[in-house]
Structure formats: structure tokens, C-alpha cells
Amino acid sequence: MSAATPLPSSPTVDLAAVKTRQQAIWSSGDYAVVGTTLQIVGETLCEAVDLHAGSKVLDVAAGNGNATLAAARRWCRVTSTDYVLALLEVGRARAEAEGHHVLFKRADAEHLPFADASFDGVLSTFGVMFTPNQVQAARELLRVCRPGGRIGLANWTPDGFIGQMFRVVARHLPPPPGVPSPMSWGTRAWLDAQFGPSARTIRTQSRDFVFRYRSPAHFIEVFRTCYGPVHKLYAALDAERQAGLTRELFALLEQHNRADDGTLVVPGEYMEVVIERK
């Protein structure tokens, strides 16, 4: 390449457009059907963060409210946020059914409408990791957490089952150029880079959430119908490509399935993270 030849420039990412697209994806299907199966992750995370009764807790990108409910069950004062209103309404119904008083508020994880140092604990289970502007989202978690408070995260890992499933999805519908993988949140290096300068400590623990379904076909049907990214992908493909996607998902499920009775039992690795704020 000669000195006169211009270097290729990095693609400019329209993060607002990406966010609009993502919001449409997560609003599609019926995520709560899948989300409620993940409740144990919220319970485990609240124990890892060591929440105390009366603490002010914020659940970011809360979805249908798994961490929200887990914190409310520990008598915390909880604010639950998401940018998908329908998911917040599901969370509200779940909280009301249990008699918990929770504030539900529509909010963007990249621009949280709360003052600095407002919360003792800030949580997100498989939520904030999907923001397009990941650096900004990390800054917001730190900003609203008080000094000495804790941030608790549950993030899928790149090499775990869900990380591999998203690679299958990306082969059929590549993400926009320049948008970082949400699985970065499941790596220690990325966490250290984003949170390390503002943290007293960062503790990580590899855990498995075990997907239990009636069969591999049942898993695919539920995710095709209810899980936004997979639901939207199937809708975007013609019949031949849908069949190819189904074959790839079946192969992935068979690779990870530890059941031998026709049902599905697949461990999905995630990283449990507890960050103590300086």
C-alpha cells in the first residue's frame, strides 16, 4: 500500500438505529415464557451480591423481572426498568401477585433516569449485556451505584451454549458491522477494562443455567415462537433457510444435551459478576 493510498476507515455505526432494531426484536415473540424459566439466576445473583433488607436496588434491562422479584423477596426497595413496556407489565403482574411493592419504570439502560449514587445495589440478568453502546451502559451502572455499593450481573459467556447459539444466529443474519458482541460481558478482560478503574473488587464465578425442555424439538419451538432474536430470525428466512437453521440448532442441542431419555437437559454457562464500587 503506497503512502498516497488512504487507509480503510472503520464503519460508522448508527447505534440509535441498532437500538431501535433491538427493541423491536425483544418486543417480538413472548420473551416472558423463556424468561420465567431463568428465575433461579436472579435468586442466585441476589445471594452473591448479599443484598440486605431495606436496600435500594435497581434492576436494569429487567425483562420480566427475575432479579426484581428476587430482590423484592429479600425485602429490598426495588426499581425495575426495561425499554420494552410489555415486559415491565409482566414483571408488575408477577410482583403484585406476590404482594411486593416495586416501582416499574420504562428506561434505557444507556441513559438511566436516576441521580448519581442513587442505589445500594444495581442488578442485571442477561439484560444490559445486549445494549448496543456497551461502554455507555457500563458507565451508567457505575454512575447510579453509590460508593461501597455493589453491581451484580449474570452474563452469557462466548463459549457457553447461548454464546454458540448466537453464533448460529449470526451465520444466518449477521449483526451490523462494528457492533460489539454482547458476549463480551461474559469475559473477565472486558469487565476489568470497563469496571476495573471504578471498582474496589470484581468477583466472577462461572455458573451453569440448565435448560430443561420436553425435547430438542420443544426447545426449538419455544425459542422460535417466544425468544425475540430467534423468533425474528425465523420470520426473516424463507422455508429452505428456516429448515437449515433448524438443522443447525438441532445439531447444537444434540452436542450439549446430557439427557438420554428423549428430553432436553443442556447446561448453559454464564458468568456471575459482583462488582464493589469504590
C-alpha positions in Angstrom: 0.0 0.0 0.0 1.5 3.3 -1.0 1.7 6.4 1.2 -0.9 8.0 -1.1 -3.4 5.2 -0.7 -6.0 6.1 2.0 -6.4 3.6 4.8 -9.7 1.9 5.0 -11.9 3.5 7.6 -13.9 1.8 10.3 -17.6 1.6 9.6 -19.7 4.2 11.3 -22.3 2.5 13.5 -25.7 4.1 13.9 -26.2 3.0 17.4 -29.6 4.6 17.6 -30.8 2.6 14.6 -29.3 -0.6 16.2 -31.2 0.1 19.4 -34.5 0.6 17.6 -33.9 -2.7 15.8 -33.1 -4.4 19.1 -36.1 -3.0 20.8 -38.3 -4.4 18.0 -36.6 -7.8 18.4 -37.1 -8.1 22.2 -40.7 -6.8 21.8 -41.4 -9.7 19.4 -42.5 -13.2 20.4 -43.2 -13.6 24.1 -39.9 -13.4 26.0 -41.6 -13.9 29.4 -42.2 -17.6 28.5 -38.5 -18.2 28.3 -37.6 -15.5 30.9 -39.5 -17.1 33.8 -37.6 -20.3 33.4 -34.4 -18.3 34.4 -35.7 -17.2 37.8 -33.1 -19.2 39.7 -30.4 -17.0 38.2 -31.9 -13.9 39.8 -32.1 -15.7 43.2 -28.5 -16.8 43.0 -27.3 -13.4 41.9 -29.1 -11.7 44.8 -27.3 -14.1 47.2 -24.0 -13.4 45.6 -24.5 -9.6 45.9 -25.5 -10.2 49.6 -28.5 -7.9 49.5 -29.8 -6.7 52.8 -33.4 -5.9 53.7 -34.2 -2.2 53.1 -31.5 -1.7 50.4 -32.4 0.4 47.4 -32.0 -1.8 44.4 -32.2 -1.1 40.7 -32.8 -3.9 38.1 -31.6 -2.8 34.7 -32.9 -4.3 31.5 -35.1 -6.3 33.9 -37.2 -8.1 31.3 -40.0 -9.9 33.0 -38.5 -9.2 36.4 -36.5 -12.2 37.7 -33.9 -10.2 39.6 -36.6 -7.7 40.5 -38.6 -10.4 42.3 -35.6 -12.0 43.9 -34.6 -8.6 45.4 -38.2 -7.9 46.5 -38.4 -11.3 48.2 -35.4 -10.1 50.3 -37.4 -7.0 51.4 -35.4 -4.6 49.3 -36.8 -1.4 47.9 -36.7 -2.2 44.2 -37.0 -0.2 41.0 -37.4 -2.3 37.9 -36.5 -0.9 34.4 -36.6 -2.0 30.8 -37.3 -0.3 27.5 -39.9 -2.9 26.5 -43.1 -1.9 28.2 -44.8 -5.2 27.7 -42.1 -7.0 29.7 -42.4 -4.5 32.5 -46.1 -5.2 32.7 -45.4 -8.9 33.1 -43.0 -8.1 35.9 -45.6 -5.8 37.5 -48.2 -8.6 37.4 -45.8 -11.1 39.0 -44.8 -8.7 41.7 -48.4 -7.8 42.5 -49.3 -11.5 42.6 -46.8 -11.9 45.4 -47.7 -8.7 47.2 -44.5 -6.9 46.6 -44.3 -3.1 46.2 -42.0 -2.4 43.3 -41.6 0.7 41.2 -41.7 -0.2 37.5 -40.2 2.4 35.1 -39.6 2.4 31.4 -35.9 3.3 30.9 -33.0 3.0 28.5 -30.0 1.2 30.1 -27.7 3.6 28.3 -29.4 6.7 29.8 -30.8 5.7 33.2 -33.1 8.5 34.6 -31.7 8.4 38.1 -29.3 10.6 40.0 -25.7 9.7 40.7 -25.2 7.2 43.6 -28.9 6.5 43.9 -28.8 2.8 44.7 -27.1 0.4 47.1 -27.3 -2.4 44.5 -27.6 -2.5 40.7 -28.6 -5.8 39.0 -29.0 -7.1 35.5 -29.5 -10.7 34.4 -28.9 -11.3 30.7 -30.1 -7.8 30.0 -27.7 -4.9 30.0 -25.2 -7.1 28.0 -27.4 -6.7 24.9 -27.1 -2.8 24.8 -25.5 -1.6 21.6 -23.4 1.1 23.3 -21.8 -1.2 25.8 -19.3 1.2 27.2 -22.0 3.8 27.9 -24.2 1.2 29.6 -21.3 0.2 31.9 -20.8 3.8 32.8 -24.4 4.2 33.7 -24.3 1.1 36.0 -21.4 2.6 37.8 -22.9 6.1 37.9 -26.1 5.2 39.7 -24.4 2.8 42.2 -23.3 4.5 45.4 -19.7 4.2 46.6 -19.4 1.0 48.5 -22.5 -0.4 46.7 -22.5 -3.5 44.5 -23.3 -4.2 40.9 -24.4 -7.8 40.2 -24.5 -9.2 36.7 -25.4 -12.5 35.1 -23.9 -12.6 31.5 -23.8 -15.4 29.0 -20.2 -16.4 28.0 -18.9 -16.6 24.4 -18.1 -20.3 24.5 -21.2 -21.4 26.5 -24.3 -22.9 24.9 -26.0 -19.5 24.4 -22.9 -18.0 23.0 -22.7 -20.8 20.5 -26.4 -20.4 19.7 -25.9 -16.7 18.9 -23.0 -17.7 16.5 -25.5 -19.9 14.7 -28.0 -17.0 14.6 -25.2 -14.6 13.3 -24.4 -17.0 10.4 -27.9 -16.6 9.1 -28.4 -13.0 10.0 -25.1 -11.2 10.6 -25.2 -8.2 13.1 -24.4 -4.7 11.7 -20.7 -4.1 11.2 -19.0 -2.5 14.1 -21.5 -3.6 16.8 -19.6 -5.5 19.5 -20.7 -8.9 20.6 -22.9 -8.9 23.8 -20.9 -11.9 24.9 -18.0 -9.5 25.7 -19.8 -9.0 29.0 -19.1 -12.7 29.8 -15.3 -12.2 29.6 -13.1 -11.1 32.5 -10.9 -8.9 30.3 -13.8 -6.8 29.2 -15.2 -6.5 32.7 -11.8 -5.4 34.0 -11.4 -2.8 31.3 -14.9 -1.2 31.8 -15.3 -1.6 35.6 -11.8 -2.0 37.0 -10.8 1.6 37.4 -14.0 2.3 39.5 -14.1 -0.9 41.4 -12.7 -2.0 44.8 -13.2 -5.6 43.8 -14.6 -7.6 40.9 -15.5 -11.2 41.7 -16.6 -13.6 38.9 -17.9 -17.1 39.1 -18.6 -19.5 36.2 -22.1 -21.0 36.6 -24.5 -23.0 34.6 -28.1 -22.4 34.0 -29.6 -25.7 32.9 -32.2 -25.6 30.1 -34.8 -28.3 30.7 -37.3 -28.9 27.9 -39.5 -31.8 26.8 -37.3 -32.5 23.8 -34.9 -30.7 21.4 -37.9 -30.0 19.2 -39.8 -28.5 22.1 -36.8 -26.1 22.8 -36.7 -25.0 19.2 -40.4 -24.5 19.0 -40.4 -22.4 22.2 -37.5 -20.3 21.1 -38.9 -19.9 17.6 -42.2 -18.7 19.0 -41.1 -16.7 22.1 -37.4 -15.7 22.1 -37.1 -12.4 20.2 -33.8 -12.9 18.4 -34.7 -16.5 17.2 -38.3 -15.5 16.5 -37.3 -12.6 14.3 -34.6 -14.7 12.5 -37.1 -17.4 11.5 -39.5 -14.7 10.3 -36.8 -13.3 8.1 -35.9 -16.6 6.4 -37.6 -18.4 3.6 -38.7 -22.1 4.1 -35.4 -23.6 2.9 -33.3 -21.4 5.1 -35.6 -22.0 8.0 -35.0 -25.7 7.6 -31.3 -25.2 7.5 -31.4 -23.1 10.7 -33.5 -25.8 12.4 -30.9 -28.5 11.5 -28.1 -26.4 12.9 -29.9 -25.8 16.1 -30.8 -29.5 16.4 -27.1 -30.3 16.0 -26.0 -27.8 18.6 -28.6 -29.2 21.1 -27.6 -32.8 20.5 -24.0 -31.8 21.1 -24.8 -30.4 24.5 -27.7 -32.5 25.6 -26.9 -34.7 28.6 -30.3 -36.4 28.8 -30.7 -39.9 27.4 -34.5 -40.2 27.7 -35.6 -38.1 24.8 -35.9 -34.9 26.9 -33.5 -32.0 26.8 -31.1 -31.1 29.6 -28.5 -28.6 28.4 -26.1 -26.7 30.7 -25.7 -23.0 29.6 -22.6 -21.4 31.0 -22.9 -17.8 32.3 -20.6 -15.6 34.3 -21.9 -14.3 37.7 -20.3 -11.0 38.4 -20.2 -8.9 41.7 -18.5 -5.5 41.5 -18.0 -3.4 44.6 -17.9 0.2 43.8 -15.1 2.5 45.0 
